[in-house]
């Protein structure tokens, strides 16, 4: 057997932010996610945090909040406190670098929305008209704390999906 038995998909993505209130405002008011619940604070007098979470033993998880973002995975957003904490988000080119991509039906309306909220865009939108991703438009943008995100749309599907056995997104015209 190849892969995890019973795999159904991604349930949540967890990431750490410097200010959970700022992150909540951004993900709820700008992106449109739904705040679901909160846990914390939590710290452990032994090595539980290191053993189970791969964080320093003296770390304090001030709070974690769960968000639901429509049809994608949940977000588990943490605010930690530890003396050895790195406070600069990694670049995509760094080991552990990452970004979250948000699919939208109307790219231009979503782009205008981000601009109205003063969100920093990284360059201008890119439209793919060749290759397996033909039909896709995307642009990277940053959260207020510098985390990389992407706005993406391909309302007629991507070229590779014409021969794929399953499609992530159905074309808007379907």
C-alpha positions in Angstrom: 0.0 0.0 0.0 1.2 3.5 -0.8 0.5 6.4 1.5 -1.5 6.7 4.7 -4.3 4.2 5.1 -7.6 6.1 5.1 -6.2 9.4 4.0 -9.1 11.8 3.2 -7.2 15.2 2.9 -5.8 18.0 4.9 -7.8 18.8 8.1 -5.9 21.8 9.3 -2.7 23.9 8.8 -1.1 25.3 11.9 1.2 28.4 12.1 2.5 30.8 14.6 1.8 34.6 14.6 3.3 37.4 16.7 -0.1 38.9 17.7 -3.2 36.7 17.8 -5.6 39.6 17.9 -4.0 41.1 14.8 -4.2 37.7 13.1 -7.8 37.3 14.0 -8.7 40.7 12.6 -6.9 40.0 9.4 -8.2 36.4 8.8 -11.8 37.4 9.8 -12.2 40.9 8.4 -9.9 40.8 5.3 -9.8 37.2 4.3 -13.3 36.2 5.5 -12.5 33.2 7.7 -14.8 32.3 10.5 -13.4 32.3 14.1 -14.4 28.9 15.6 -12.8 28.5 19.1 -9.8 29.3 21.3 -7.6 27.3 23.7 -4.9 28.3 26.1 -2.7 29.4 27.7 -0.6 26.3 28.1 2.8 25.6 29.4 4.4 22.5 30.9 6.8 22.1 33.9 8.7 19.3 32.1 9.7 18.4 28.6 6.2 17.8 27.3 6.3 20.8 25.0 9.6 19.6 23.4 8.5 16.0 23.1 5.0 16.6 21.7 5.3 19.9 19.9 9.1 20.3 19.0 9.3 23.7 20.8 11.6 24.7 23.6 10.6 23.2 27.0 10.2 26.8 28.4 7.7 27.8 25.6 4.4 29.2 26.7 1.5 28.8 24.2 -0.4 31.9 25.1 -3.4 31.0 22.9 -4.4 29.1 19.9 -7.4 29.9 17.7 -9.1 27.8 15.1 -10.5 29.4 12.0 -12.7 27.9 9.2 -12.0 29.3 5.8 -14.9 28.1 3.7 -14.1 24.9 1.8 -10.4 24.6 2.6 -8.6 23.2 5.7 -9.0 24.8 9.1 -6.3 27.1 10.4 -4.8 26.5 13.8 -3.2 29.8 14.7 -0.8 29.9 17.7 0.8 32.7 19.7 3.8 31.4 21.5 6.2 33.1 23.9 9.8 31.8 24.4 13.1 33.5 24.8 14.7 31.8 21.8 11.8 32.6 19.4 12.5 33.7 15.8 10.2 36.6 14.9 10.9 36.9 11.1 8.7 34.7 8.9 10.7 32.5 6.5 10.9 33.3 2.8 9.6 30.8 0.3 13.2 30.0 -0.5 14.1 29.2 3.1 13.8 25.6 4.5 10.4 25.5 6.0 9.3 28.4 3.8 5.7 28.3 2.9 2.6 30.2 1.7 -1.1 29.8 1.9 -3.1 30.2 -1.3 -6.7 31.4 -1.3 -8.8 30.4 -4.3 -11.4 33.0 -5.4 -14.1 32.9 -8.1 -13.6 36.6 -9.0 -9.9 37.5 -9.0 -10.4 41.2 -9.9 -13.0 41.7 -7.1 -10.8 40.0 -4.6 -7.7 42.0 -5.7 -9.7 45.2 -5.3 -10.8 44.1 -1.8 -7.2 43.5 -0.7 -6.1 46.9 -2.0 -9.0 48.6 -0.2 -7.7 47.0 3.0 -4.2 48.3 2.4 -2.7 44.8 2.0 0.8 44.7 0.5 0.8 43.0 -2.8 4.1 41.5 -4.2 4.2 42.6 -7.8 1.3 42.5 -10.2 -0.9 39.6 -11.0 0.5 36.9 -13.2 -1.6 35.1 -15.8 -0.5 31.7 -17.0 -1.4 31.1 -20.6 0.9 28.1 -21.3 1.9 24.9 -19.6 0.0 22.7 -17.2 -1.2 25.8 -15.1 -2.6 27.6 -18.2 -5.8 29.5 -17.2 -4.5 30.5 -13.7 -4.1 34.0 -12.4 -2.2 34.6 -9.1 -0.5 37.2 -7.0 1.4 36.9 -3.7 0.5 39.3 -0.8 1.6 39.7 2.8 -0.2 39.6 6.2 0.5 42.6 8.5 3.2 40.5 10.2 4.9 39.4 6.9 3.5 35.9 6.3 3.3 35.1 2.6 -0.2 34.4 1.1 -1.4 34.0 -2.4 -4.6 34.9 -4.2 -5.4 32.5 -7.1 -8.1 31.8 -9.5 -8.6 29.6 -12.6 -12.4 29.8 -13.4 -12.1 27.6 -16.5 -9.8 25.1 -14.8 -6.1 24.5 -15.3 -4.9 22.8 -18.5 -3.6 19.7 -16.7 -7.1 19.2 -15.2 -8.5 18.4 -18.7 -6.8 15.0 -18.5 -6.7 14.6 -14.7 -9.0 11.9 -13.1 -10.1 14.4 -10.4 -10.4 18.1 -10.2 -9.8 20.2 -7.1 -12.1 23.1 -8.4 -14.9 22.8 -10.8 -15.0 25.5 -13.4 -17.4 28.4 -12.5 -19.3 27.8 -15.7 -20.1 24.1 -14.8 
